[in-house]
Amino acid sequence: MSIISVQNLIYEYVRTLEDGSTRKYRAIDGVSFDIEAGSFVAIIGRNGSGKSTLAKNLNGLLVPDEGRVLIDGMDTADDDLIWDIRSRIAMVFQNPDNQIVSSIIEDDVAFGPENLGIEPDEIRRRVDEALNAVGMYEHRMKGAHMLSGGQKQRVAIAGALAMRPDCIIFDEPTAMLDPKGRSQVMHIIKQLNAEGITAILITHFMEEAQEADRIIVMKDGSVYSDSTPEEFFADREKIKGAGMAMPPAVDLRERIADRGVDIPEEIMTGETLVDYIVEQVK
């Protein structure tokens, strides 16, 4: 069952030129796909490929110029349905500092449910559950300024969870984090997906995209590729055509294969590659 259906989506920005005239720039050009409930989808592409614009169209922050985006059958262009849509599709952005609106952590997590008019007792339950889910309950009374970047992003995810969404869109949530923070956030994303939440991850880290069930590659505003990670990362020409870098473990696997040692294509991470090699030499 599809939670999101994108149908011939076109979105254009209006740019003002130096001479004062305006020109339309097509950021999304005729994109169509469905996303199944409970899936984990990574959307990747070079800067300017349209992936972040696409993400904002998926939860109604932007409305298509042409085509439609349906959330559980609800059209994002219908103003009367926007709150229902936002309650189903939450979004976590790149910079956690731009998402935290309250000085105290638990107040920030409560902000979304309060704006939905949820009863105070229910808000309390949601806040506690969300903070526990991301491992931040013990920090609930701290100020945001006391947290690391990774902890702030976990609070932002808790704020999304407190809305009880069916789907969360993560728009490059680890781009500003150190390796430890990135690892923590990716662990939470995978855990939430395992619990049934549909996860859509916009990322430029190929090792993060490998964790998804499906990879949609954007190029020049269009879908360049739509496949499993195994299929995409097995095709060097497709990776090159998308302007993307080979994940380090996949690159090493391919270099080993070039020397005559075949390694299964499903081996795509450093950990699984090491495990496979150790097993072969026993």
TIDRENTOR-802472 format. One line per field, with one value per residue (C-alpha): residue number from 1; residue in one letter; z, y, x. Coordinates in Angstrom, 3 decimals, decimal comma. Example, Ala and Ser with C-alpha at 12.3 -4.5 7.8 and 13.67 -1.06 7.14 Angstrom:
2
resi <- 1:2
resn <- a:s
pz <- 7,800:7,140
py <- -4,500:-1,060
px <- 12,300:13,670
***
This chain:
282
resi <- 1:2:3:4:5:6:7:8:9:10:11:12:13:14:15:16:17:18:19:20:21:22:23:24:25:26:27:28:29:30:31:32:33:34:35:36:37:38:39:40:41:42:43:44:45:46:47:48:49:50:51:52:53:54:55:56:57:58:59:60:61:62:63:64:65:66:67:68:69:70:71:72:73:74:75:76:77:78:79:80:81:82:83:84:85:86:87:88:89:90:91:92:93:94:95:96:97:98:99:100:101:102:103:104:105:106:107:108:109:110:111:112:113:114:115:116:117:118:119:120:121:122:123:124:125:126:127:128:129:130:131:132:133:134:135:136:137:138:139:140:141:142:143:144:145:146:147:148:149:150:151:152:153:154:155:156:157:158:159:160:161:162:163:164:165:166:167:168:169:170:171:172:173:174:175:176:177:178:179:180:181:182:183:184:185:186:187:188:189:190:191:192:193:194:195:196:197:198:199:200:201:202:203:204:205:206:207:208:209:210:211:212:213:214:215:216:217:218:219:220:221:222:223:224:225:226:227:228:229:230:231:232:233:234:235:236:237:238:239:240:241:242:243:244:245:246:247:248:249:250:251:252:253:254:255:256:257:258:259:260:261:262:263:264:265:266:267:268:269:270:271:272:273:274:275:276:277:278:279:280:281:282
resn <- m:s:i:i:s:v:q:n:l:i:y:e:y:v:r:t:l:e:d:g:s:t:r:k:y:r:a:i:d:g:v:s:f:d:i:e:a:g:s:f:v:a:i:i:g:r:n:g:s:g:k:s:t:l:a:k:n:l:n:g:l:l:v:p:d:e:g:r:v:l:i:d:g:m:d:t:a:d:d:d:l:i:w:d:i:r:s:r:i:a:m:v:f:q:n:p:d:n:q:i:v:s:s:i:i:e:d:d:v:a:f:g:p:e:n:l:g:i:e:p:d:e:i:r:r:r:v:d:e:a:l:n:a:v:g:m:y:e:h:r:m:k:g:a:h:m:l:s:g:g:q:k:q:r:v:a:i:a:g:a:l:a:m:r:p:d:c:i:i:f:d:e:p:t:a:m:l:d:p:k:g:r:s:q:v:m:h:i:i:k:q:l:n:a:e:g:i:t:a:i:l:i:t:h:f:m:e:e:a:q:e:a:d:r:i:i:v:m:k:d:g:s:v:y:s:d:s:t:p:e:e:f:f:a:d:r:e:k:i:k:g:a:g:m:a:m:p:p:a:v:d:l:r:e:r:i:a:d:r:g:v:d:i:p:e:e:i:m:t:g:e:t:l:v:d:y:i:v:e:q:v:k
pz <- 0,000:-1,013:1,585:-0,977:-4,664:-6,851:-10,226:-12,979:-10,462:-11,883:-9,663:-10,799:-8,989:-10,198:-10,322:-10,602:-13,004:-12,700:-15,135:-12,951:-15,236:-13,986:-15,300:-14,317:-13,321:-13,378:-10,270:-10,617:-14,091:-14,506:-11,561:-10,770:-8,192:-5,270:-1,797:0,067:3,709:6,050:3,521:3,855:0,788:0,204:-2,245:-3,473:-6,113:-6,605:-5,339:-7,512:-8,592:-7,004:-4,070:-1,329:-3,433:-3,960:-0,203:0,506:-2,062:-0,365:2,841:1,468:2,299:-1,446:-3,813:-7,385:-10,329:-12,302:-11,362:-7,920:-4,671:-2,732:0,936:1,837:-1,085:0,104:-2,366:-0,899:-2,963:-0,951:1,795:3,786:4,176:4,986:8,753:8,179:5,785:8,183:10,974:8,794:7,221:9,499:8,399:9,986:8,409:8,025:10,712:14,152:15,454:12,975:14,235:18,000:19,028:22,834:25,332:27,299:25,480:26,627:25,778:22,278:21,748:23,012:20,552:17,625:19,547:21,295:17,908:16,918:19,965:21,694:25,326:27,930:29,406:25,943:25,118:28,271:27,191:23,667:24,825:27,208:24,600:21,900:24,110:25,266:21,650:20,745:24,019:25,212:28,110:30,766:29,079:28,958:31,325:29,718:27,497:23,817:24,150:26,393:23,724:20,983:17,337:17,318:20,478:19,009:15,900:18,090:19,830:16,410:15,577:18,927:18,001:14,763:16,583:19,076:16,157:15,726:11,973:9,626:7,699:8,480:5,783:6,827:4,682:5,039:8,841:9,333:7,017:9,891:12,362:13,298:12,655:16,122:15,703:12,205:13,524:16,316:13,970:11,412:14,176:15,235:11,641:11,107:14,461:13,720:10,315:11,921:14,164:11,131:10,349:6,687:6,385:3,500:3,763:1,634:1,833:0,008:2,052:-0,038:2,979:4,457:1,219:1,349:4,485:2,629:0,901:-2,218:-3,750:-5,926:-7,730:-8,843:-11,714:-13,276:-11,628:-12,907:-11,610:-13,068:-11,335:-9,058:-7,749:-4,790:-3,315:-4,579:-8,146:-8,136:-6,573:-8,856:-11,912:-12,138:-15,247:-13,603:-10,529:-12,752:-14,826:-11,684:-10,656:-7,403:-5,590:-5,020:-1,322:0,039:0,830:-2,598:-4,300:-2,425:-3,256:-6,958:-6,899:-5,333:-7,991:-10,718:-9,445:-9,908:-6,528:-6,797:-3,811:-3,685:-4,687:-1,471:0,382:0,486:3,904:5,552:8,286:5,948:3,675:6,572:7,823:4,368:3,884:7,370:6,682:3,394:4,943:7,835
py <- 0,000:3,401:6,146:8,653:8,856:11,366:11,886:13,824:16,389:19,664:22,457:25,731:28,506:32,095:33,734:37,464:38,268:41,147:43,272:42,939:40,512:37,151:33,657:30,345:27,519:24,002:22,242:19,138:17,953:15,319:13,058:10,073:7,288:5,647:4,988:1,993:2,281:0,939:1,160:2,865:4,942:6,952:9,859:10,860:13,148:15,888:19,427:21,042:17,724:18,600:16,194:18,774:20,492:17,080:16,422:19,667:18,726:15,368:16,895:19,956:22,623:23,253:22,667:21,367:23,735:20,732:17,148:15,901:14,594:12,371:11,435:8,526:9,706:13,356:16,001:18,328:21,173:20,991:23,634:22,038:18,847:20,312:19,673:16,081:15,693:17,287:14,978:11,975:13,235:14,838:16,347:16,637:19,145:19,442:22,014:21,024:24,583:25,797:23,290:23,761:26,526:26,270:26,688:23,540:20,199:18,731:22,002:21,830:18,268:19,325:22,224:20,246:18,397:21,645:23,270:20,350:21,020:17,735:17,391:18,128:14,596:13,098:15,596:14,498:10,865:11,667:13,760:11,062:8,313:10,349:11,305:7,710:6,510:8,665:8,157:11,754:11,399:11,988:15,301:16,516:19,482:20,678:23,693:23,132:25,060:22,258:19,560:18,313:18,526:14,854:15,243:18,267:16,278:13,481:16,077:17,252:13,649:13,364:16,463:14,770:11,531:13,351:14,234:10,465:10,477:7,524:8,788:10,939:12,695:13,259:16,002:15,478:15,104:14,077:16,620:18,864:16,104:14,391:10,620:9,707:11,912:10,532:6,987:7,777:9,398:6,581:4,030:5,850:6,102:2,358:1,587:3,728:2,092:-1,352:-0,285:0,516:4,191:4,932:6,577:8,802:9,811:12,591:12,176:12,686:9,994:6,829:4,592:5,917:5,270:1,678:1,133:1,759:-0,758:1,403:4,242:6,960:8,935:12,484:14,201:17,549:17,488:14,039:10,478:9,075:5,694:3,829:0,507:-1,440:-0,453:-3,741:-3,013:0,605:0,072:-2,876:-0,589:1,572:3,395:4,336:5,659:7,667:8,958:10,182:12,033:10,088:8,547:4,822:3,886:2,987:-0,633:-1,151:0,445:-1,924:-4,896:-4,000:-3,522:-6,969:-8,389:-6,791:-8,921:-12,087:-12,604:-12,527:-11,142:-11,198:-7,913:-7,828:-7,182:-3,374:-2,193:-2,277:-4,577:-7,152:-7,023:-7,727:-10,535:-12,108:-11,956:-13,382:-16,219:-17,069:-17,341:-19,585
px <- 0,000:1,379:1,638:2,953:2,095:3,941:2,298:4,121:5,383:6,703:7,988:9,541:11,371:11,281:14,703:15,353:18,189:20,676:18,674:15,566:13,771:12,571:13,102:11,565:13,881:12,436:13,764:11,540:10,656:7,944:8,759:6,520:6,871:5,082:6,472:5,137:4,107:6,769:9,604:12,989:13,814:16,985:16,927:20,373:21,842:24,386:23,798:21,143:19,649:16,292:16,263:15,553:12,896:11,342:11,376:9,522:6,884:6,388:5,011:3,247:5,836:5,830:2,906:3,405:3,080:1,860:1,048:0,031:1,447:-0,956:-0,483:-2,751:-4,880:-4,930:-3,774:-1,116:-2,602:-5,836:-5,498:-8,310:-6,260:-2,848:-3,043:-4,096:-1,175:1,319:0,147:1,029:4,267:6,864:10,156:13,597:15,970:19,734:20,532:19,193:19,665:17,042:14,464:14,631:12,231:12,211:15,014:14,095:14,227:10,896:9,120:10,523:9,286:5,845:5,626:4,177:1,454:0,469:-0,096:-2,305:-4,490:-3,659:-4,798:-2,058:-2,020:-1,614:1,156:2,992:2,789:3,940:6,882:8,109:7,721:9,479:12,417:12,812:12,738:15,755:17,603:17,205:14,759:17,429:18,282:14,670:15,172:18,402:18,745:19,475:22,746:24,070:23,718:26,021:24,971:24,011:21,933:20,137:19,272:17,900:15,706:14,493:13,589:11,766:9,772:8,740:7,879:5,655:3,381:2,794:3,497:3,240:6,276:9,301:11,321:14,930:16,491:20,266:19,959:23,599:25,259:26,403:27,295:30,525:30,892:29,567:26,502:25,900:26,040:23,563:21,062:21,279:20,731:17,548:16,281:16,736:15,144:12,078:11,713:11,925:9,047:6,864:7,495:8,127:11,557:12,639:16,284:17,761:21,526:24,808:26,556:26,554:27,167:23,890:21,999:23,228:21,126:17,853:15,586:15,435:17,446:15,926:18,627:17,812:19,615:18,699:15,276:14,318:14,524:17,746:17,543:15,136:16,412:17,708:21,102:22,547:21,450:22,595:26,008:26,723:26,564:29,673:28,481:25,205:27,011:29,343:26,432:24,715:27,857:28,032:30,988:31,318:30,960:34,428:33,541:31,938:34,942:37,271:35,033:35,176:38,945:39,319:36,984:39,132:42,000:40,024:38,366:34,577:32,702:28,883:27,224:25,211:28,494:28,357:29,560:32,968:31,711:30,167:33,223:35,590:33,327:33,244:37,018:37,695:35,253:37,000:40,461:39,412
***
